Amino acid sequence: MSDRLHEILGQIGSIHTELINTNKIDDADTVFEFIEDCDSDVKEHYLNLLLQYYFQKNDLENLKKVLLVGAKFDMRFEDIKEAYLNIKSNSENVIEFMEDNIIFLKDKIESNHLEAIYDYYNQNEELQVCLEEATELIKKNRYICAYCYKNKDKEFSKFFLNEDLLESLKRDLPYLLD
């Protein structure tokens, strides 16, 4: 790893800590001003981290602002789990906004992530209406469907298993079910 990358990571860590400690992170425009004088490579790396942060926090307004400046991140299922656990109202959420990314996400699915989502859904009856659309999008992911099919003994598997998608996988992508 080059010395510059270590330097970038150190600067990003300092920036992120400062923004969180001062609550400036709650407004993307303030963050943009804060990092305005940083080197371009530091800015680019930080904006990508910031996008992931806003996604996990289910902060749709700030996520959109950071997307508009060209930031991107490699979404993982863990990010989806964190965003889901931060759904607190019926307003549009980041999972709904990033619908295609959720449905087509190709990542290693872990039981603890599905279990956390399942538990959050079941323990928050008052939020279930708010969680329904995000839950349905997660159920449309073929890797989640395949994982649940292969792990039928898990309590959450029946909840996440999409029977229509499963039939499609059996017909078109049977290797996912092995």
C-alpha positions in Angstrom: 0.0 0.0 0.0 1.5 3.3 -1.0 2.2 6.0 1.6 -0.3 8.3 -0.1 -3.1 5.8 0.5 -2.2 5.6 4.2 -2.2 9.4 4.3 -5.6 9.6 2.5 -7.1 7.0 4.9 -5.8 9.0 7.9 -7.2 12.2 6.6 -10.6 10.6 5.8 -10.7 9.2 9.3 -10.0 12.6 10.8 -12.6 14.3 8.6 -15.3 11.8 9.3 -14.7 12.0 13.1 -14.7 15.8 13.1 -18.0 15.9 11.1 -19.7 13.4 13.3 -18.5 15.0 16.6 -19.8 18.4 15.4 -23.0 17.1 13.8 -22.0 18.7 10.5 -22.4 15.3 9.0 -26.2 15.7 9.2 -26.1 18.1 6.2 -24.3 17.2 3.0 -24.0 20.8 1.9 -22.1 21.6 5.1 -19.9 18.5 4.5 -19.1 19.7 0.9 -18.0 23.1 2.3 -15.9 21.4 5.0 -14.0 19.3 2.5 -13.8 21.9 -0.2 -10.1 22.7 0.3 -9.0 19.0 0.6 -6.9 17.4 -2.1 -9.1 15.9 -4.9 -8.2 12.3 -4.1 -9.1 12.8 -0.4 -12.4 14.4 -1.5 -13.2 11.6 -3.9 -12.5 8.9 -1.4 -14.4 10.7 1.4 -17.5 11.3 -0.7 -17.6 7.6 -1.5 -17.4 6.8 2.2 -20.0 9.5 2.9 -22.4 8.0 0.4 -22.2 4.6 2.1 -22.6 6.3 5.5 -25.8 8.1 4.4 -27.1 4.9 2.8 -26.6 3.0 6.1 -28.2 5.8 8.1 -31.2 5.7 5.7 -30.6 9.5 5.0 -32.2 9.8 1.6 -32.0 13.5 1.3 -28.2 13.6 1.9 -27.7 10.4 -0.1 -29.2 12.1 -3.2 -27.0 15.1 -2.8 -23.8 13.0 -2.6 -25.0 10.9 -5.6 -25.3 14.1 -7.6 -21.6 14.9 -7.1 -20.7 11.5 -8.6 -19.9 9.5 -5.5 -20.4 5.7 -5.6 -19.8 2.7 -3.4 -19.8 -1.0 -3.7 -23.0 -1.9 -1.9 -22.9 -5.0 0.4 -25.8 -6.8 2.0 -24.5 -5.5 5.3 -25.2 -2.0 4.1 -28.8 -3.0 3.2 -29.2 -4.5 6.6 -28.0 -1.3 8.3 -30.3 0.9 6.1 -33.3 -1.4 6.9 -32.6 -1.2 10.6 -32.8 2.6 10.3 -36.2 2.8 8.7 -38.3 4.7 11.2 -41.1 6.2 9.2 -43.3 5.8 6.1 -41.4 8.3 4.0 -39.4 6.9 1.0 -36.2 5.2 2.2 -32.9 4.5 0.6 -33.7 0.9 -0.1 -36.8 1.9 -2.2 -34.7 4.7 -3.9 -31.9 2.3 -4.8 -34.4 -0.4 -5.8 -32.4 -1.9 -8.7 -29.2 -2.0 -6.7 -31.0 -4.0 -4.0 -32.7 -6.5 -6.4 -29.6 -7.1 -8.4 -27.1 -7.1 -5.6 -24.6 -9.9 -5.8 -23.0 -10.5 -2.4 -22.4 -13.2 0.1 -25.5 -13.5 2.2 -25.0 -14.1 5.9 -27.6 -15.5 8.3 -27.0 -12.9 10.9 -27.9 -10.1 8.5 -31.2 -11.8 7.4 -31.9 -12.6 11.0 -31.4 -9.0 12.1 -33.8 -7.8 9.4 -36.4 -10.5 10.3 -36.1 -9.6 14.0 -36.5 -5.9 13.4 -39.6 -6.5 11.3 -41.2 -8.7 13.9 -40.2 -6.7 16.9 -41.6 -3.4 15.5 -45.2 -4.1 14.7 -45.9 -0.4 14.5 -43.4 0.0 11.7 -44.4 -3.1 9.6 -46.4 -1.0 7.2 -43.4 1.3 6.7 -41.1 -1.7 6.2 -43.2 -3.6 3.8 -41.9 -2.1 0.5 -38.2 -2.5 1.6 -38.9 -6.0 2.7 -40.5 -6.9 -0.7 -37.5 -5.5 -2.5 -35.1 -7.6 -0.5 -37.2 -10.7 -1.2 -36.8 -10.1 -5.0 -33.0 -10.6 -4.7 -32.1 -14.0 -6.3 -29.2 -14.6 -4.0 -31.4 -14.1 -0.9 -33.9 -16.4 -2.4 -31.3 -19.1 -3.1 -29.8 -18.7 0.4 -33.2 -19.1 2.0 -34.0 -22.1 -0.2 -30.7 -23.8 0.9 -31.3 -22.9 4.6 -34.9 -23.9 5.0 -34.3 -24.8 8.6 -33.7 -21.1 9.6 -36.7 -19.3 11.0 -36.3 -16.3 8.7 -36.1 -18.4 5.5 -39.9 -18.7 5.1 -40.2 -15.0 5.6 -37.7 -14.1 2.9 -38.4 -17.0 0.4 -40.0 -15.7 -2.7 -41.8 -18.7 -4.3 -42.2 -17.1 -7.7 -38.6 -16.2 -7.9 -37.6 -19.7 -6.7 -39.5 -21.3 -9.6 -37.7 -19.0 -12.0 -34.3 -19.9 -10.4 -35.1 -23.6 -10.7 -35.9 -23.1 -14.3 -33.3 -20.6 -15.4 -30.4 -20.6 -12.8 -30.5 -24.0 -11.1 -26.8 -23.8 -10.2 -27.6 -21.1 -7.7 -29.7 -23.6 -5.7 -26.9 -26.3 -5.4 
